[in-house]
């Protein structure tokens, strides 16, 4: 099934799935690795992981009840950075689960973790840094949460995210230094 078909299923899923009670709740979606999802090594191709995680973030936002506000305020959620660690391959025709969870947020970004598992075995783990935009302006995640009815403070920063942010800052600094 191509990504548009999967997107339609995710949109339909919103009809029968319960809304999430809290923004830090983990959300799950099951997929199957069809042949067009696989590469010549006969496993789920690396680019498909990110494409499916895009769909999972759409589901996550809709599950949080953000749809009305996204349309009303014309918000866009754009990926700023992403990293993934592949642990075990996903074979053709395997049924696998992607779990998605917002780990936290700061003034500019929010951080989502995706875990890909088959039969309880971790296949891959990814972290995605996302900015919420209204037009060209970045909206703080705290404002997004408040507008959507969640008046909460961000949780303590997860160590993996803290280290990843340091790496991203170093890359930015190193790139600016090398331009001179």
Secondary structure, DSSP 8 states (H G I E B T S, - for coil): --HHHHHHHHHHHHHHS---SSTT--EEEEEE--GGGB-TTSBB-HHHHHHHHHHHHHHHHHHTT-HHHHHHHTEEEEEEEEEEEE-S--BTT-EEEEEEEEEEE-SS-EEEEEEEEETTEEEEEEEEEEEEEETTEEE-HHHHHHHTT---------HHHHHHHHHHHHHHHHHHHHH-
